[in-house]
């Protein structure tokens, strides 16, 4: 698939990766790393990982759909395209391939992330390339107009994908009136009307050194890499930019349920719940709870729903932790005729999740304890396994470090895995009651058009 046409999706597959990225924040506390802040405000973390002769550099900016207005919704995503794929840049296409580089970008509610991986011998090129791509924007209107066709195709692809579309609609409905309520993909009319000057103004405000964090992970010697970073990025000017604080996303007054008919086969259901933000003390409990209920081995919710209806094909849960709020999502595929029942059954089960037994220690009877499945330990082990996978991937580790530098506002109470290990069944029940025990869930189902219903 043409990388230019990839959809940056915040749906279930991407959210699952988020668990692993959260674990990467532990590297800052426990790994062979060094933190540096340049005079211009750019934050950099160096992490030596000498097992493979590669260098991974990720740069993130504190700008996402939260920073848009209704009149600019879509410009952050558009800028991602403009920065990475503009034909006028000497750092894209053939030159990247000559240096053996992989590069890409991702737009989210909070952040915009850009990544490059290549052989460690090309580290200087990686830094120069990122500086030129991200800070040296030059645009021509005719080039912008060509890129609009690519983005329009992405928007059409999202509309045609029932899982992505339902997730996008649920996230919008979970945050009405809040900046998180704007779609990451943007509005088609904003994209259609965008000019090169619109993008320049947006870029000039947000894509500055003091709104950026960068992680360099891989096969290098820290002192030498620090000199390179200072030489390449040190001359950038600081602007004094400070991201504005947004109000926390509060709970909904009431829930909602909507059904859309599309040209699909089968039924798709997404249920969303307000969840803790990135800096909440409930973050680790929610990570473990989502794993126990809807992921991993023998998840509680999946087993229950399949026992209720044979047509349930899959059930998965995911958790998005933003700076000012969060979302827990349940994604289900089933016979469309069963979706109303499945929706009610899933919400009823999750309301009871605050009284469930998650650990063998929850049973006083020794025989019951021996026969019980330990959902708590399963979930913690799955998270430990995900964290190990991230540690093996220098690119994911770098992304996790950047995300942590930009989103974290707490003094560290311990590494991520230490905090996961301290979560117990009481924590899970408390979190379940707090976030799933209310009556303000948002549900969106997508079913076949009448003429193609099975």
C-alpha positions in Angstrom: 0.0 0.0 0.0 1.2 3.5 -0.8 2.4 5.0 2.5 1.0 8.4 1.5 -2.5 6.8 1.6 -2.3 5.2 5.0 -5.1 6.4 7.3 -3.8 7.5 10.7 -6.5 5.8 12.7 -7.2 6.1 16.5 -9.4 3.0 16.4 -9.0 -0.3 18.1 -5.7 -1.4 16.4 -4.0 1.9 17.2 -5.4 2.0 20.7 -4.0 -1.4 21.5 -0.5 -0.1 20.6 -1.1 2.7 23.1 -0.8 0.3 26.0 2.7 -0.6 24.8 3.6 3.0 24.3 2.6 3.8 27.8 5.1 1.2 29.0 7.8 3.0 27.2 7.7 5.9 29.6 9.4 3.7 32.1 12.6 4.0 30.1 13.0 7.5 31.3 13.3 6.4 34.8 15.1 3.0 34.5 17.1 3.0 31.3 20.5 4.3 30.2 19.0 7.6 29.1 19.9 11.3 29.2 17.5 14.2 29.1 18.5 17.5 27.5 16.7 20.9 27.0 18.3 23.2 24.5 18.3 27.0 25.0 15.5 27.3 22.4 13.2 25.1 24.5 13.5 21.9 22.5 13.4 18.8 24.8 15.5 15.8 23.8 15.9 12.4 25.3 18.8 10.1 24.3 18.5 6.3 24.9 21.3 4.0 23.8 20.1 0.7 22.4 23.0 -1.0 20.9 21.6 -4.4 19.9 20.8 -3.5 16.3 22.7 -1.0 14.1 19.8 1.4 13.7 18.8 4.9 14.9 15.2 5.9 15.5 14.3 9.6 15.9 10.8 10.7 16.8 9.8 14.4 17.1 6.5 15.4 18.5 4.6 18.7 18.7 2.0 19.7 21.3 -0.6 20.3 18.6 -3.5 18.2 17.5 -7.2 18.4 16.7 -7.7 19.9 20.2 -5.9 23.1 18.9 -8.2 23.5 15.9 -11.5 25.4 15.6 -14.5 24.5 13.6 -13.0 26.7 10.8 -9.6 25.0 10.9 -10.6 21.4 11.8 -8.4 19.4 9.5 -5.4 21.7 9.2 -3.2 19.6 11.5 -3.8 16.5 9.5 -3.2 18.5 6.3 0.1 19.9 7.7 1.2 16.3 8.4 0.9 15.6 4.7 2.4 18.9 3.6 5.5 18.5 5.9 6.2 14.9 4.9 5.1 14.6 1.3 5.6 18.0 -0.4 7.4 17.6 -3.7 9.4 20.7 -3.2 11.4 19.2 -0.3 14.8 17.6 -1.0 14.3 15.4 2.0 11.5 13.2 0.7 11.1 10.3 -1.7 14.2 9.2 -3.5 16.7 10.7 -1.1 15.1 9.1 1.9 15.3 5.7 0.1 18.9 6.2 -0.8 19.7 6.5 2.9 17.6 3.5 3.8 15.1 5.5 5.8 11.6 4.8 6.9 9.6 7.9 7.7 6.0 8.7 8.6 3.8 10.9 10.6 0.7 10.5 12.9 -1.9 13.1 13.9 -3.9 12.8 17.1 -6.2 14.7 19.4 -3.2 16.0 21.5 -0.1 15.6 19.5 1.5 15.4 16.0 4.3 12.9 15.8 7.0 12.4 13.1 9.4 9.5 12.9 12.4 8.3 11.0 14.4 5.1 11.2 17.6 4.3 9.3 21.1 2.7 9.7 23.0 4.2 12.6 25.7 5.4 10.1 23.1 7.8 8.7 22.2 9.4 12.0 23.4 12.9 10.9 21.2 12.6 7.8 18.2 11.7 10.0 18.6 14.8 12.2 19.1 17.1 9.3 16.2 15.6 7.4 13.8 16.0 10.3 14.9 19.6 10.9 14.3 20.4 7.2 11.0 18.6 7.0 9.5 19.9 10.2 10.9 23.4 10.5 11.6 24.4 7.0 8.2 24.6 5.4 7.9 25.9 1.9 4.5 25.6 0.1 3.0 26.3 -3.2 -0.7 26.5 -3.7 -0.7 24.1 -6.7 1.1 21.6 -4.5 -1.5 22.1 -1.8 -4.3 21.6 -4.2 -2.8 18.2 -5.4 -2.5 17.1 -1.8 -6.1 17.8 -1.2 -7.0 14.9 -3.4 -5.0 12.5 -1.2 -6.7 13.8 1.9 -10.1 13.6 0.3 -9.5 10.0 -0.5 -8.5 9.3 3.1 -11.7 10.9 4.3 -13.7 8.7 1.9 -11.8 5.6 3.1 -12.6 6.4 6.7 -16.3 6.9 5.8 -16.3 3.5 4.1 -14.7 1.7 7.0 -17.4 0.9 9.6 -15.0 0.4 12.5 -13.1 3.6 11.9 -16.2 5.6 11.3 -18.0 4.3 14.4 -15.0 5.0 16.6 -14.7 8.5 15.1 -18.4 9.2 15.8 -18.2 7.8 19.3 -15.2 10.0 20.2 -17.0 13.1 18.9 -20.1 12.2 20.9 -18.1 11.6 24.1 -16.7 15.1 24.1 -19.5 17.5 23.0 -18.5 21.1 23.2 -14.9 20.2 24.1 -11.9 20.5 21.8 -11.6 16.7 21.8 -15.0 16.6 20.1 -13.5 17.6 16.8 -12.6 14.7 14.5 -8.9 14.1 14.0 -9.6 13.6 10.3 -11.0 17.1 9.9 -13.9 18.5 8.0 -14.0 18.0 4.2 -15.0 21.6 3.6 -12.1 23.0 5.6 -9.6 20.8 3.6 -11.2 21.9 0.3 -10.9 25.6 1.2 -7.4 25.5 2.7 -4.7 27.7 1.2 -1.0 27.6 1.4 -1.1 30.7 3.6 -3.6 29.0 6.0 -1.1 26.2 6.5 1.9 28.6 6.8 0.1 30.5 9.6 -0.8 27.3 11.5 2.7 26.0 11.1 4.4 29.2 12.2 2.4 29.2 15.4 2.7 25.5 16.5 5.7 24.0 14.8 8.4 25.7 16.8 11.3 24.4 18.9 9.8 25.2 22.3 6.6 23.3 21.4 8.6 20.2 20.4 10.1 17.1 22.1 12.4 14.6 20.5 13.7 11.1 21.4 16.7 9.5 19.8 16.9 5.8 20.4 19.4 3.3 19.0 23.0 2.4 18.3 25.0 5.5 19.1 27.2 7.0 21.8 25.3 9.6 23.8 28.0 12.3 24.0 28.5 12.3 20.2 24.8 12.2 19.5 24.2 15.2 21.8 26.8 17.2 19.9 25.0 16.4 16.6 21.6 17.4 18.1 23.1 20.7 19.4 24.7 21.4 16.0 21.6 20.7 14.0 18.7 21.9 16.2 20.5 24.5 18.4 20.4 27.3 15.9 16.5 27.1 15.7 15.0 30.2 17.4 12.8 29.9 20.5 9.5 31.7 20.4 8.4 31.6 24.0 5.3 29.6 22.9 3.5 27.9 25.7 0.5 25.6 25.0 -2.7 26.9 26.4 -4.4 24.9 29.2 -7.8 23.4 28.2 -10.6 22.5 30.6 -10.9 18.9 31.6 -13.4 16.8 29.7 -16.2 16.2 32.1 -18.7 13.3 32.1 -21.8 13.4 29.9 -25.2 14.3 31.4 -26.8 11.3 29.6 -25.9 8.5 27.2 -26.8 8.2 23.6 -27.2 5.5 20.9 -27.2 5.9 17.1 -27.5 3.6 14.2 -26.2 4.2 10.7 -27.0 2.2 7.5 -24.0 1.7 5.2 -23.0 -0.6 2.4 -21.5 -3.2 4.7 -21.8 -6.9 5.4 -22.4 -7.7 9.1 -23.0 -5.4 12.0 -20.4 -3.2 13.8 -20.9 -1.6 17.2 -18.7 0.8 19.2 -19.5 1.8 22.8 -17.6 4.6 24.4 -17.1 5.6 28.1 -15.5 8.6 29.6 -12.2 7.4 31.1 -9.2 8.8 33.1 -6.7 11.2 31.5 -3.0 10.5 30.9 -2.0 11.9 34.3 -4.8 10.4 36.4 -4.0 8.1 39.3 -6.5 5.7 37.7 -4.5 5.3 34.5 -2.9 2.0 35.4 -6.0 0.5 36.9 -7.9 1.3 33.6 -5.1 -0.2 31.5 -5.4 -3.4 33.6 -9.2 -3.4 33.6 -9.5 -3.0 29.9 -7.1 -5.9 29.4 -9.1 -8.1 31.8 -12.5 -7.2 30.4 -11.9 -7.1 26.7 -8.4 -8.1 25.6 -5.8 -10.8 26.3 -6.6 -14.4 27.1 -10.2 -15.3 27.9 -11.4 -11.7 28.5 -14.5 -11.4 30.7 -16.7 -9.3 28.5 -15.9 -11.3 25.3 -16.7 -14.6 26.9 -20.0 -13.2 28.4 -21.2 -11.8 25.1 -20.4 -14.9 23.0 -22.3 -16.9 25.6 -25.3 -14.7 25.0 -25.3 -14.7 21.2 -23.5 -17.1 18.8 -23.4 -14.4 16.2 -20.8 -12.3 18.1 -17.6 -12.6 16.0 -15.2 -10.5 18.0 -15.1 -8.3 21.1 -12.2 -6.0 22.0 -11.6 -3.1 24.3 -9.2 -0.3 24.1 -8.3 2.8 26.1 -7.2 6.3 24.9 -5.6 8.5 27.6 -5.5 12.1 26.5 -4.1 15.0 28.5 -7.5 16.4 29.5 -9.7 13.3 29.4 -9.9 9.8 28.2 -12.0 7.2 26.4 -12.6 3.5 26.9 -13.9 1.8 23.8 -15.7 -1.5 23.2 -15.7 -2.7 19.6 -18.0 -5.6 18.6 -18.8 -7.3 15.3 -22.0 -9.4 15.3 -25.1 -10.2 13.3 -26.8 -6.8 12.8 -30.1 -8.2 14.0 -28.4 -9.0 17.3 -26.7 -5.6 17.8 -29.5 -4.0 19.9 -29.4 -6.9 22.4 -25.6 -7.0 22.4 -25.4 -3.3 23.1 -27.7 -3.6 26.1 -26.0 -6.8 27.3 -22.5 -5.2 27.1 -23.5 -2.1 29.0 -25.3 -4.1 31.6 -22.3 -6.3 32.1 -19.9 -3.4 32.4 -22.2 -1.7 35.0 -21.7 -4.9 37.1 -17.9 -4.9 36.5 -17.5 -3.0 39.8 -18.5 -6.1 41.7 -16.7 -8.8 39.8 -14.0 -11.1 41.0 -10.7 -10.6 39.1 -8.2 -12.4 41.1 -7.9 -15.9 42.7 -7.4 -14.0 46.0 -11.0 -12.7 45.7 -12.3 -16.2 46.6 -12.4 -17.3 50.3 -13.2 -20.9 49.4 -9.9 -22.7 48.6 -11.6 -24.9 46.0 -13.2 -21.9 44.3 -9.9 -20.1 44.3 -8.1 -23.1 42.7 -10.7 -23.3 39.9 -10.9 -19.6 39.2 -9.2 -17.9 36.3 -6.9 -15.1 37.5 -8.0 -12.2 35.2 -5.9 -9.8 37.2 -2.6 -11.7 36.7 -3.4 -12.4 33.1 -3.9 -8.7 32.4 -0.7 -7.7 34.2 1.3 -10.3 32.3 -0.1 -9.2 29.0 0.9 -5.6 29.7 4.4 -6.7 30.8 4.6 -8.7 27.5 3.5 -5.6 25.5 6.1 -3.5 27.3 8.8 -6.0 26.4 7.8 -5.8 22.8 8.0 -2.0 22.8 11.4 -2.2 24.4 12.5 -4.4 21.5 11.3 -1.8 19.0 13.4 1.3 19.1 10.9 3.2 17.1 8.0 2.5 19.4 10.2 3.2 22.4 11.1 6.6 21.0 7.5 7.4 20.3 6.5 6.5 23.9 9.2 8.7 25.3 8.1 11.7 23.2 4.5 11.2 24.2 5.5 11.0 27.8 7.6 14.2 27.7 4.7 16.1 26.1 1.8 14.8 28.1 3.2 13.9 31.6 2.6 16.5 34.3 3.2 14.3 37.4 6.3 13.7 39.4 6.9 10.0 38.8 5.5 7.8 41.5 7.5 4.9 40.1 8.0 3.2 36.8 5.0 2.2 34.7 5.4 -1.6 35.3 5.9 -1.1 39.0 2.6 0.8 39.1 0.9 -2.0 37.0 2.2 -4.5 39.5 0.6 -2.7 42.4 -2.9 -2.7 40.8 -5.2 -5.2 42.7 -8.8 -6.3 42.4 -10.0 -3.5 44.6 -8.5 -1.0 42.2 -10.2 -2.7 39.3 -13.6 -2.7 41.0 -13.2 0.9 42.0 -12.2 2.0 38.5 -15.0 -0.1 36.9 -17.6 1.5 39.2 -16.3 5.0 38.6 -16.2 4.8 34.8 -18.5 2.0 33.7 -21.1 2.3 36.5 -22.7 5.4 35.1 -25.5 5.7 32.5 -23.7 8.0 30.1 -22.2 5.6 27.6 -22.2 6.5 23.9 -23.0 3.8 21.3 -22.8 3.9 17.5 -23.8 0.9 15.4 -23.3 0.5 11.6 -25.6 -2.0 9.9 -26.1 -3.0 6.2 -28.4 -1.1 3.9 -31.9 -2.7 3.7 -31.2 -4.2 0.3 -28.1 -6.0 1.5 -29.1 -7.2 4.9 -28.4 -10.8 5.5 
